[in-house]
């Protein structure tokens, strides 16, 4: 019977851990859009630096 008890205890532990985690994104649409634009700007800067390095410029 110990095995069934062990399974139940593990299930309870996992449920407790899952309840403590944040389950969904709470950012508004404008916040998500701003984050997306910021990431795009960073990637454009990285791409420009890579292109400059590849062409031999500074």
N, CA, C, O and CB atoms as a CASP TS submission, in Angstrom:
PFRMAT TS
TARGET T0000
AUTHOR 0000-0000-0000
METHOD Language model
MODEL 1
PARENT N/A
ATOM      1  N   UNK     1       0.808  -1.208   0.000  1.00  0.00           N
ATOM      2  CA  UNK     1       0.000   0.000   0.000  1.00  0.00           C
ATOM      3  C   UNK     1       0.847   1.267   0.000  1.00  0.00           C
ATOM      4  O   UNK     1       0.353   2.343  -0.335  1.00  0.00           O
ATOM      5  CB  UNK     1      -0.917   0.002   1.193  1.00  0.00           C
ATOM      6  N   UNK     2       2.080   1.150   0.362  1.00  0.00           N
ATOM      7  CA  UNK     2       2.940   2.335   0.424  1.00  0.00           C
ATOM      8  C   UNK     2       3.054   2.995  -0.947  1.00  0.00           C
ATOM      9  O   UNK     2       3.167   4.216  -1.053  1.00  0.00           O
ATOM     10  CB  UNK     2       4.337   1.959   0.949  1.00  0.00           C
ATOM     11  N   UNK     3       3.023   2.179  -1.986  1.00  0.00           N
ATOM     12  CA  UNK     3       3.185   2.748  -3.314  1.00  0.00           C
ATOM     13  C   UNK     3       2.018   3.668  -3.688  1.00  0.00           C
ATOM     14  O   UNK     3       2.236   4.730  -4.273  1.00  0.00           O
ATOM     15  CB  UNK     3       3.320   1.635  -4.338  1.00  0.00           C
ATOM     16  N   UNK     4       0.802   3.279  -3.363  1.00  0.00           N
ATOM     17  CA  UNK     4      -0.351   4.126  -3.637  1.00  0.00           C
ATOM     18  C   UNK     4      -0.291   5.416  -2.853  1.00  0.00           C
ATOM     19  O   UNK     4      -0.625   6.483  -3.369  1.00  0.00           O
ATOM     20  CB  UNK     4      -1.632   3.392  -3.321  1.00  0.00           C
ATOM     21  N   UNK     5       0.138   5.319  -1.598  1.00  0.00           N
ATOM     22  CA  UNK     5       0.280   6.510  -0.766  1.00  0.00           C
ATOM     23  C   UNK     5       1.346   7.439  -1.334  1.00  0.00           C
ATOM     24  O   UNK     5       1.184   8.659  -1.338  1.00  0.00           O
ATOM     25  CB  UNK     5       0.627   6.120   0.676  1.00  0.00           C
ATOM     26  N   UNK     6       2.423   6.855  -1.805  1.00  0.00           N
ATOM     27  CA  UNK     6       3.499   7.652  -2.389  1.00  0.00           C
ATOM     28  C   UNK     6       2.979   8.411  -3.612  1.00  0.00           C
ATOM     29  O   UNK     6       3.298   9.583  -3.809  1.00  0.00           O
ATOM     30  CB  UNK     6       4.700   6.750  -2.776  1.00  0.00           C
ATOM     31  N   UNK     7       2.187   7.736  -4.418  1.00  0.00           N
ATOM     32  CA  UNK     7       1.618   8.356  -5.608  1.00  0.00           C
ATOM     33  C   UNK     7       0.702   9.515  -5.230  1.00  0.00           C
ATOM     34  O   UNK     7       0.745  10.578  -5.849  1.00  0.00           O
ATOM     35  CB  UNK     7       0.851   7.320  -6.435  1.00  0.00           C
ATOM     36  N   UNK     8      -0.124   9.303  -4.213  1.00  0.00           N
ATOM     37  CA  UNK     8      -1.032  10.359  -3.757  1.00  0.00           C
ATOM     38  C   UNK     8      -0.266  11.557  -3.223  1.00  0.00           C
ATOM     39  O   UNK     8      -0.611  12.704  -3.508  1.00  0.00           O
ATOM     40  CB  UNK     8      -1.972   9.826  -2.682  1.00  0.00           C
ATOM     41  N   UNK     9       0.773  11.286  -2.449  1.00  0.00           N
ATOM     42  CA  UNK     9       1.579  12.380  -1.892  1.00  0.00           C
ATOM     43  C   UNK     9       2.264  13.168  -3.006  1.00  0.00           C
ATOM     44  O   UNK     9       2.324  14.397  -2.951  1.00  0.00           O
ATOM     45  CB  UNK     9       2.633  11.829  -0.906  1.00  0.00           C
ATOM     46  N   UNK    10       2.779  12.472  -4.010  1.00  0.00           N
ATOM     47  CA  UNK    10       3.439  13.149  -5.131  1.00  0.00           C
ATOM     48  C   UNK    10       2.432  13.993  -5.897  1.00  0.00           C
ATOM     49  O   UNK    10       2.747  15.105  -6.319  1.00  0.00           O
ATOM     50  CB  UNK    10       4.110  12.125  -6.074  1.00  0.00           C
ATOM     51  N   UNK    11       1.223  13.472  -6.079  1.00  0.00           N
ATOM     52  CA  UNK    11       0.177  14.214  -6.777  1.00  0.00           C
ATOM     53  C   UNK    11      -0.176  15.487  -6.008  1.00  0.00           C
ATOM     54  O   UNK    11      -0.314  16.554  -6.605  1.00  0.00           O
ATOM     55  CB  UNK    11      -1.078  13.334  -6.965  1.00  0.00           C
ATOM     56  N   UNK    12      -0.321  15.380  -4.690  1.00  0.00           N
ATOM     57  CA  UNK    12      -0.629  16.557  -3.866  1.00  0.00           C
ATOM     58  C   UNK    12       0.487  17.593  -3.958  1.00  0.00           C
ATOM     59  O   UNK    12       0.226  18.791  -4.070  1.00  0.00           O
ATOM     60  CB  UNK    12      -0.846  16.145  -2.396  1.00  0.00           C
ATOM     61  N   UNK    13       1.728  17.124  -3.911  1.00  0.00           N
ATOM     62  CA  UNK    13       2.876  18.032  -3.992  1.00  0.00           C
ATOM     63  C   UNK    13       2.890  18.770  -5.331  1.00  0.00           C
ATOM     64  O   UNK    13       3.133  19.976  -5.380  1.00  0.00           O
ATOM     65  CB  UNK    13       4.196  17.253  -3.801  1.00  0.00           C
ATOM     66  N   UNK    14       2.626  18.040  -6.415  1.00  0.00           N
ATOM     67  CA  UNK    14       2.621  18.659  -7.744  1.00  0.00           C
ATOM     68  C   UNK    14       1.477  19.651  -7.901  1.00  0.00           C
ATOM     69  O   UNK    14       1.653  20.700  -8.520  1.00  0.00           O
ATOM     70  CB  UNK    14       2.524  17.588  -8.824  1.00  0.00           C
ATOM     71  N   UNK    15       0.314  19.339  -7.353  1.00  0.00           N
ATOM     72  CA  UNK    15      -0.810  20.273  -7.420  1.00  0.00           C
ATOM     73  C   UNK    15      -0.506  21.555  -6.657  1.00  0.00           C
ATOM     74  O   UNK    15      -0.848  22.652  -7.100  1.00  0.00           O
ATOM     75  CB  UNK    15      -2.078  19.623  -6.865  1.00  0.00           C
ATOM     76  N   UNK    16       0.138  21.404  -5.510  1.00  0.00           N
ATOM     77  CA  UNK    16       0.495  22.574  -4.714  1.00  0.00           C
ATOM     78  C   UNK    16       1.507  23.443  -5.459  1.00  0.00           C
ATOM     79  O   UNK    16       1.396  24.669  -5.459  1.00  0.00           O
ATOM     80  CB  UNK    16       1.061  22.144  -3.350  1.00  0.00           C
ATOM     81  N   UNK    17       2.484  22.813  -6.085  1.00  0.00           N
ATOM     82  CA  UNK    17       3.493  23.551  -6.839  1.00  0.00           C
ATOM     83  C   UNK    17       2.867  24.246  -8.043  1.00  0.00           C
ATOM     84  O   UNK    17       3.217  25.385  -8.353  1.00  0.00           O
ATOM     85  CB  UNK    17       4.618  22.612  -7.295  1.00  0.00           C
ATOM     86  N   UNK    18       1.955  23.577  -8.715  1.00  0.00           N
ATOM     87  CA  UNK    18       1.316  24.152  -9.898  1.00  0.00           C
ATOM     88  C   UNK    18       0.424  25.324  -9.522  1.00  0.00           C
ATOM     89  O   UNK    18       0.284  26.270 -10.297  1.00  0.00           O
ATOM     90  CB  UNK    18       0.501  23.091 -10.635  1.00  0.00           C
ATOM     91  N   UNK    19      -0.177  25.271  -8.348  1.00  0.00           N
ATOM     92  CA  UNK    19      -1.053  26.358  -7.919  1.00  0.00           C
ATOM     93  C   UNK    19      -0.258  27.628  -7.649  1.00  0.00           C
ATOM     94  O   UNK    19      -0.790  28.730  -7.784  1.00  0.00           O
ATOM     95  CB  UNK    19      -1.834  25.952  -6.669  1.00  0.00           C
ATOM     96  N   UNK    20       1.001  27.487  -7.273  1.00  0.00           N
ATOM     97  CA  UNK    20       1.826  28.645  -6.965  1.00  0.00           C
ATOM     98  C   UNK    20       2.396  29.335  -8.179  1.00  0.00           C
ATOM     99  O   UNK    20       2.874  30.466  -8.084  1.00  0.00           O
ATOM    100  CB  UNK    20       2.929  28.243  -6.079  1.00  0.00           C
ATOM    101  N   UNK    21       2.354  28.671  -9.325  1.00  0.00           N
ATOM    102  CA  UNK    21       2.941  29.249 -10.527  1.00  0.00           C
ATOM    103  C   UNK    21       1.954  30.171 -11.229  1.00  0.00           C
ATOM    104  O   UNK    21       0.741  29.971 -11.171  1.00  0.00           O
ATOM    105  CB  UNK    21       3.400  28.147 -11.478  1.00  0.00           C
ATOM    106  N   UNK    22       2.495  31.176 -11.887  1.00  0.00           N
ATOM    107  CA  UNK    22       1.684  32.082 -12.685  1.00  0.00           C
ATOM    108  C   UNK    22       1.284  31.356 -13.961  1.00  0.00           C
ATOM    109  O   UNK    22       2.142  30.828 -14.669  1.00  0.00           O
ATOM    110  CB  UNK    22       2.451  33.407 -13.003  1.00  0.00           C
ATOM    111  N   UNK    23       0.016  31.324 -14.254  1.00  0.00           N
ATOM    112  CA  UNK    23      -0.433  30.479 -15.351  1.00  0.00           C
ATOM    113  C   UNK    23      -0.655  31.207 -16.667  1.00  0.00           C
ATOM    114  O   UNK    23      -0.611  30.577 -17.723  1.00  0.00           O
ATOM    115  CB  UNK    23      -1.681  29.807 -14.962  1.00  0.00           C
ATOM    116  N   UNK    24      -0.890  32.501 -16.637  1.00  0.00           N
ATOM    117  CA  UNK    24      -1.128  33.168 -17.911  1.00  0.00           C
ATOM    118  C   UNK    24      -0.515  34.557 -17.929  1.00  0.00           C
ATOM    119  O   UNK    24      -0.141  35.102 -16.890  1.00  0.00           O
ATOM    120  CB  UNK    24      -2.617  33.253 -18.194  1.00  0.00           C
ATOM    121  N   UNK    25      -0.420  35.109 -19.105  1.00  0.00           N
ATOM    122  CA  UNK    25       0.180  36.406 -19.328  1.00  0.00           C
ATOM    123  C   UNK    25      -0.822  37.496 -18.938  1.00  0.00           C
ATOM    124  O   UNK    25      -1.963  37.492 -19.400  1.00  0.00           O
ATOM    125  CB  UNK    25       0.627  36.560 -20.803  1.00  0.00           C
ATOM    126  N   UNK    26      -0.392  38.416 -18.094  1.00  0.00           N
ATOM    127  CA  UNK    26      -1.298  39.471 -17.649  1.00  0.00           C
ATOM    128  C   UNK    26      -0.985  40.817 -18.297  1.00  0.00           C
ATOM    129  O   UNK    26      -1.590  41.829 -17.943  1.00  0.00           O
ATOM    130  CB  UNK    26      -1.234  39.604 -16.144  1.00  0.00           C
ATOM    131  N   UNK    27      -0.049  40.837 -19.239  1.00  0.00           N
ATOM    132  CA  UNK    27       0.299  42.089 -19.908  1.00  0.00           C
ATOM    133  C   UNK    27      -0.826  42.502 -20.853  1.00  0.00           C
ATOM    134  O   UNK    27      -1.455  41.664 -21.499  1.00  0.00           O
ATOM    135  CB  UNK    27       1.633  41.946 -20.682  1.00  0.00           C
ATOM    136  N   UNK    28      -1.064  43.806 -20.918  1.00  0.00           N
ATOM    137  CA  UNK    28      -2.104  44.304 -21.816  1.00  0.00           C
ATOM    138  C   UNK    28      -1.593  44.280 -23.255  1.00  0.00           C
ATOM    139  O   UNK    28      -0.411  44.044 -23.503  1.00  0.00           O
ATOM    140  CB  UNK    28      -2.541  45.738 -21.414  1.00  0.00           C
ATOM    141  N   UNK    29      -2.476  44.520 -24.170  1.00  0.00           N
ATOM    142  CA  UNK    29      -2.107  44.508 -25.580  1.00  0.00           C
ATOM    143  C   UNK    29      -1.061  45.548 -25.921  1.00  0.00           C
ATOM    144  O   UNK    29      -0.154  45.280 -26.708  1.00  0.00           O
ATOM    145  CB  UNK    29      -3.320  44.725 -26.429  1.00  0.00           C
ATOM    146  N   UNK    30      -1.175  46.735 -25.338  1.00  0.00           N
ATOM    147  CA  UNK    30      -0.198  47.780 -25.631  1.00  0.00           C
ATOM    148  C   UNK    30       1.168  47.444 -25.038  1.00  0.00           C
ATOM    149  O   UNK    30       2.201  47.767 -25.625  1.00  0.00           O
ATOM    150  CB  UNK    30      -0.685  49.126 -25.095  1.00  0.00           C
ATOM    151  N   UNK    31       1.170  46.795 -23.873  1.00  0.00           N
ATOM    152  CA  UNK    31       2.449  46.386 -23.271  1.00  0.00           C
ATOM    153  C   UNK    31       3.115  45.314 -24.116  1.00  0.00           C
ATOM    154  O   UNK    31       4.331  45.339 -24.308  1.00  0.00           O
ATOM    155  CB  UNK    31       2.237  45.869 -21.833  1.00  0.00           C
ATOM    156  N   UNK    32       2.327  44.371 -24.620  1.00  0.00           N
ATOM    157  CA  UNK    32       2.868  43.323 -25.481  1.00  0.00           C
ATOM    158  C   UNK    32       3.418  43.921 -26.765  1.00  0.00           C
ATOM    159  O   UNK    32       4.476  43.506 -27.238  1.00  0.00           O
ATOM    160  CB  UNK    32       1.794  42.274 -25.799  1.00  0.00           C
ATOM    161  N   UNK    33       2.713  44.888 -27.334  1.00  0.00           N
ATOM    162  CA  UNK    33       3.153  45.532 -28.569  1.00  0.00           C
ATOM    163  C   UNK    33       4.457  46.293 -28.346  1.00  0.00           C
ATOM    164  O   UNK    33       5.357  46.238 -29.184  1.00  0.00           O
ATOM    165  CB  UNK    33       2.066  46.481 -29.097  1.00  0.00           C
ATOM    166  N   UNK    34       4.564  47.001 -27.226  1.00  0.00           N
ATOM    167  CA  UNK    34       5.788  47.737 -26.923  1.00  0.00           C
ATOM    168  C   UNK    34       6.956  46.786 -26.744  1.00  0.00           C
ATOM    169  O   UNK    34       8.052  47.059 -27.234  1.00  0.00           O
ATOM    170  CB  UNK    34       5.607  48.591 -25.668  1.00  0.00           C
ATOM    171  N   UNK    35       6.745  45.682 -26.056  1.00  0.00           N
ATOM    172  CA  UNK    35       7.808  44.689 -25.867  1.00  0.00           C
ATOM    173  C   UNK    35       8.247  44.112 -27.201  1.00  0.00           C
ATOM    174  O   UNK    35       9.437  43.898 -27.429  1.00  0.00           O
ATOM    175  CB  UNK    35       7.338  43.562 -24.934  1.00  0.00           C
ATOM    176  N   UNK    36       7.289  43.860 -28.080  1.00  0.00           N
ATOM    177  CA  UNK    36       7.597  43.311 -29.399  1.00  0.00           C
ATOM    178  C   UNK    36       8.409  44.310 -30.217  1.00  0.00           C
ATOM    179  O   UNK    36       9.357  43.929 -30.903  1.00  0.00           O
ATOM    180  CB  UNK    36       6.303  42.936 -30.146  1.00  0.00           C
ATOM    181  N   UNK    37       8.036  45.599 -30.144  1.00  0.00           N
ATOM    182  CA  UNK    37       8.768  46.631 -30.876  1.00  0.00           C
ATOM    183  C   UNK    37      10.178  46.809 -30.329  1.00  0.00           C
ATOM    184  O   UNK    37      11.122  47.006 -31.094  1.00  0.00           O
ATOM    185  CB  UNK    37       8.016  47.957 -30.816  1.00  0.00           C
ATOM    186  N   UNK    38      10.325  46.741 -29.010  1.00  0.00           N
ATOM    187  CA  UNK    38      11.651  46.853 -28.400  1.00  0.00           C
ATOM    188  C   UNK    38      12.548  45.704 -28.849  1.00  0.00           C
ATOM    189  O   UNK    38      13.711  45.918 -29.192  1.00  0.00           O
ATOM    190  CB  UNK    38      11.540  46.871 -26.866  1.00  0.00           C
ATOM    191  N   UNK    39      12.013  44.500 -28.847  1.00  0.00           N
ATOM    192  CA  UNK    39      12.789  43.342 -29.277  1.00  0.00           C
ATOM    193  C   UNK    39      13.168  43.468 -30.746  1.00  0.00           C
ATOM    194  O   UNK    39      14.282  43.114 -31.131  1.00  0.00           O
ATOM    195  CB  UNK    39      12.001  42.046 -29.040  1.00  0.00           C
ATOM    196  N   UNK    40      12.255  43.967 -31.566  1.00  0.00           N
ATOM    197  CA  UNK    40      12.539  44.135 -32.987  1.00  0.00           C
ATOM    198  C   UNK    40      13.640  45.172 -33.203  1.00  0.00           C
ATOM    199  O   UNK    40      14.490  45.000 -34.075  1.00  0.00           O
ATOM    200  CB  UNK    40      11.266  44.545 -33.741  1.00  0.00           C
ATOM    201  N   UNK    41      13.628  46.246 -32.414  1.00  0.00           N
ATOM    202  CA  UNK    41      14.660  47.275 -32.542  1.00  0.00           C
ATOM    203  C   UNK    41      16.027  46.713 -32.176  1.00  0.00           C
ATOM    204  O   UNK    41      17.023  47.006 -32.837  1.00  0.00           O
ATOM    205  CB  UNK    41      14.330  48.484 -31.654  1.00  0.00           C
ATOM    206  N   UNK    42      16.072  45.918 -31.140  1.00  0.00           N
ATOM    207  CA  UNK    42      17.336  45.301 -30.731  1.00  0.00           C
ATOM    208  C   UNK    42      17.848  44.378 -31.829  1.00  0.00           C
ATOM    209  O   UNK    42      19.035  44.393 -32.155  1.00  0.00           O
ATOM    210  CB  UNK    42      17.163  44.518 -29.409  1.00  0.00           C
ATOM    211  N   UNK    43      16.955  43.575 -32.399  1.00  0.00           N
ATOM    212  CA  UNK    43      17.364  42.650 -33.451  1.00  0.00           C
ATOM    213  C   UNK    43      17.812  43.397 -34.707  1.00  0.00           C
ATOM    214  O   UNK    43      18.740  42.955 -35.384  1.00  0.00           O
ATOM    215  CB  UNK    43      16.220  41.695 -33.789  1.00  0.00           C
ATOM    216  N   UNK    44      17.168  44.520 -35.027  1.00  0.00           N
ATOM    217  CA  UNK    44      17.608  45.310 -36.181  1.00  0.00           C
ATOM    218  C   UNK    44      19.011  45.865 -35.947  1.00  0.00           C
ATOM    219  O   UNK    44      19.831  45.887 -36.865  1.00  0.00           O
ATOM    220  CB  UNK    44      16.618  46.462 -36.458  1.00  0.00           C
ATOM    221  N   UNK    45      19.288  46.314 -34.723  1.00  0.00           N
ATOM    222  CA  UNK    45      20.615  46.839 -34.403  1.00  0.00           C
ATOM    223  C   UNK    45      21.665  45.733 -34.497  1.00  0.00           C
ATOM    224  O   UNK    45      22.760  45.961 -35.012  1.00  0.00           O
ATOM    225  CB  UNK    45      20.624  47.467 -32.994  1.00  0.00           C
ATOM    226  N   UNK    46      21.342  44.556 -34.011  1.00  0.00           N
ATOM    227  CA  UNK    46      22.275  43.437 -34.100  1.00  0.00           C
ATOM    228  C   UNK    46      22.532  43.060 -35.553  1.00  0.00           C
ATOM    229  O   UNK    46      23.668  42.782 -35.936  1.00  0.00           O
ATOM    230  CB  UNK    46      21.738  42.228 -33.328  1.00  0.00           C
ATOM    231  N   UNK    47      21.475  43.051 -36.362  1.00  0.00           N
ATOM    232  CA  UNK    47      21.624  42.702 -37.780  1.00  0.00           C
ATOM    233  C   UNK    47      22.466  43.742 -38.501  1.00  0.00           C
ATOM    234  O   UNK    47      23.294  43.392 -39.342  1.00  0.00           O
ATOM    235  CB  UNK    47      20.248  42.576 -38.457  1.00  0.00           C
ATOM    236  N   UNK    48      22.264  45.017 -38.183  1.00  0.00           N
ATOM    237  CA  UNK    48      23.071  46.066 -38.818  1.00  0.00           C
ATOM    238  C   UNK    48      24.528  45.921 -38.425  1.00  0.00           C
ATOM    239  O   UNK    48      25.407  46.115 -39.264  1.00  0.00           O
ATOM    240  CB  UNK    48      22.554  47.465 -38.431  1.00  0.00           C
ATOM    241  N   UNK    49      24.810  45.587 -37.177  1.00  0.00           N
ATOM    242  CA  UNK    49      26.183  45.390 -36.735  1.00  0.00           C
ATOM    243  C   UNK    49      26.799  44.192 -37.441  1.00  0.00           C
ATOM    244  O   UNK    49      27.960  44.238 -37.847  1.00  0.00           O
ATOM    245  CB  UNK    49      26.240  45.203 -35.214  1.00  0.00           C
ATOM    246  N   UNK    50      26.032  43.128 -37.587  1.00  0.00           N
ATOM    247  CA  UNK    50      26.548  41.931 -38.263  1.00  0.00           C
ATOM    248  C   UNK    50      26.833  42.217 -39.738  1.00  0.00           C
ATOM    249  O   UNK    50      27.839  41.760 -40.279  1.00  0.00           O
ATOM    250  CB  UNK    50      25.546  40.765 -38.135  1.00  0.00           C
ATOM    251  N   UNK    51      25.940  42.978 -40.387  1.00  0.00           N
ATOM    252  CA  UNK    51      26.137  43.332 -41.795  1.00  0.00           C
ATOM    253  C   UNK    51      27.373  44.207 -41.959  1.00  0.00           C
ATOM    254  O   UNK    51      28.138  44.031 -42.907  1.00  0.00           O
ATOM    255  CB  UNK    51      24.896  44.055 -42.351  1.00  0.00           C
ATOM    256  N   UNK    52      27.572  45.156 -41.031  1.00  0.00           N
ATOM    257  CA  UNK    52      28.732  46.026 -41.090  1.00  0.00           C
ATOM    258  C   UNK    52      30.021  45.225 -40.898  1.00  0.00           C
ATOM    259  O   UNK    52      31.023  45.472 -41.570  1.00  0.00           O
ATOM    260  CB  UNK    52      28.624  47.129 -40.033  1.00  0.00           C
ATOM    261  N   UNK    53      29.983  44.280 -39.988  1.00  0.00           N
ATOM    262  CA  UNK    53      31.159  43.454 -39.727  1.00  0.00           C
ATOM    263  C   UNK    53      31.464  42.567 -40.933  1.00  0.00           C
ATOM    264  O   UNK    53      32.622  42.360 -41.293  1.00  0.00           O
ATOM    265  CB  UNK    53      30.948  42.592 -38.467  1.00  0.00           C
ATOM    266  N   UNK    54      30.399  42.047 -41.548  1.00  0.00           N
ATOM    267  CA  UNK    54      30.587  41.169 -42.702  1.00  0.00           C
ATOM    268  C   UNK    54      31.155  41.926 -43.899  1.00  0.00           C
ATOM    269  O   UNK    54      31.950  41.374 -44.659  1.00  0.00           O
ATOM    270  CB  UNK    54      29.266  40.512 -43.084  1.00  0.00           C
ATOM    271  N   UNK    55      30.745  43.205 -44.074  1.00  0.00           N
ATOM    272  CA  UNK    55      31.231  43.986 -45.205  1.00  0.00           C
ATOM    273  C   UNK    55      32.590  44.606 -44.920  1.00  0.00           C
ATOM    274  O   UNK    55      33.206  45.177 -45.821  1.00  0.00           O
ATOM    275  CB  UNK    55      30.235  45.072 -45.559  1.00  0.00           C
ATOM    276  N   UNK    56      33.070  44.504 -43.686  1.00  0.00           N
ATOM    277  CA  UNK    56      34.386  45.026 -43.375  1.00  0.00           C
ATOM    278  C   UNK    56      34.356  46.443 -42.826  1.00  0.00           C
ATOM    279  O   UNK    56      35.407  47.012 -42.533  1.00  0.00           O
ATOM    280  CB  UNK    56      35.241  44.982 -44.592  1.00  0.00           C
ATOM    281  N   UNK    57      33.177  47.020 -42.684  1.00  0.00           N
ATOM    282  CA  UNK    57      33.071  48.360 -42.149  1.00  0.00           C
ATOM    283  C   UNK    57      33.087  48.360 -40.639  1.00  0.00           C
ATOM    284  O   UNK    57      33.191  47.311 -40.002  1.00  0.00           O
ATOM    285  CB  UNK    57      31.823  49.023 -42.649  1.00  0.00           C
ATOM    286  N   UNK    58      32.984  49.547 -40.074  1.00  0.00           N
ATOM    287  CA  UNK    58      32.968  49.646 -38.607  1.00  0.00           C
ATOM    288  C   UNK    58      31.599  49.987 -38.105  1.00  0.00           C
ATOM    289  O   UNK    58      31.396  50.111 -36.898  1.00  0.00           O
ATOM    290  CB  UNK    58      33.963  50.684 -38.120  1.00  0.00           C
TER
END
